[in-house]
Amino acid sequence: MLKVKSWTFIFFLAIAVCSIFFFQSLLVSAKSADTIADIPMPKIEKPLLILTPAIEIFNIASCSTKDIGFSIASAKIPPGGGPMPHVHYFINEWFWTPEGGIELYSSTRQYPNINEAPTQNAAGKTKLHIINMKPQQVVYSPKHYVHGFVNSTTKTLPITFVWLKDKVAPDFPFHDGGMREYFTDSGVRITDLNKLPNVTNASRAAFVNLAPKHGINQSSYFLQYVSTITDKIPPELAKLNNDQDLAKIVKAIKDFNQGDKSVSCS
């Protein structure tokens, strides 16, 4: 009888443990799929259109208030487009995919020293975790994480980037952490969306070579920073979140669009 009771206890204990892990996995899954209905663009008379060396079609703007500075880009990503793995040191970033479809990848390991890149001969390579973005999903990527993305579908997809200036960033001309200047210096201006310019080898080289000046370590090929890739999303990555600052940014854009002079956007 004692033996039967012991096995019964073990059985229910096992069920309880499995239930805990099951509900934890549900929470992680829900957390990794935070959504937002809209991230508006500032309404600017003459938008700045740029084709980046990563084959991203940008409508990019910079905004600042007395408290925050940021850049935002509403982008179109053709099939195969997207940047190689890189690390930011001057900004914190959000990705928002209205239609989903983008494959975002990120490390859990952080690289806090810009002088020690995630290469085999410096700080060491890292494992990347793939996040298959859902419609209206928003993902937060703080500074120091290796990340990037690719459009692996057969159609052009929209995505919005938000780059918030970090407190350690120097003061760039647009008070945004340097991202607008980086894309302006390395990308190609678009004058006609129906006739996109070509991305030159010089532009691709500038994308890598100018990156450290703007607080970025940018790899020139995919495996330069990458050891392995997995589609398993660990809890510490799924829990990354900064809704408070994103809400401030969205409010600042809405205020600017409604004529608030305390918000400057260009």
LINMOGI-V64238 format. One record per backbone hydrogen bond with DSSP energy under -0.5 kcal/mol. CO is the residue of the C=O (numbers start at 0). NH is the residue of the N-H. If there is no record, write none. Layout:
BEGIN
co nh
CO NH
CO NH
END
This chain:
BEGIN
co nh
0 4
1 5
2 6
3 7
4 8
5 9
6 10
7 11
8 12
9 13
10 14
11 15
12 16
13 17
14 18
15 19
16 20
17 21
18 22
19 23
20 24
21 25
22 26
23 27
24 28
25 29
26 30
27 31
29 32
30 33
33 137
41 43
44 46
46 48
47 59
48 189
49 51
49 57
50 187
51 54
53 81
54 77
55 51
55 57
56 75
57 49
57 59
58 73
59 47
60 71
61 265
62 69
63 263
67 64
68 164
69 62
70 162
71 60
72 74
72 160
73 58
74 158
75 56
75 77
76 156
77 80
80 150
82 148
84 218
85 146
86 216
87 143
89 165
91 163
92 140
93 161
94 138
95 97
95 159
96 135
96 136
100 151
101 103
101 132
102 149
103 130
104 147
105 128
108 145
111 113
112 115
116 118
116 122
118 121
118 123
125 226
125 227
127 229
128 105
129 131
130 103
130 132
132 100
133 99
133 136
135 35
136 96
138 94
140 92
141 144
143 110
145 106
146 85
147 104
149 102
149 151
150 79
156 76
158 74
159 95
160 72
161 93
161 163
162 70
163 91
165 168
169 171
171 174
177 181
178 182
179 183
180 184
181 185
182 186
187 50
188 190
191 194
197 199
199 203
200 204
201 205
202 206
203 207
204 208
205 209
207 210
209 213
210 213
210 215
211 214
214 88
214 89
215 217
216 86
216 218
220 223
221 224
224 125
227 127
229 129
231 233
233 236
233 237
234 238
236 239
241 245
242 246
243 247
244 248
245 249
246 250
247 251
248 252
249 253
250 254
251 255
252 256
253 257
254 259
255 258
258 260
259 262
262 264
263 63
END
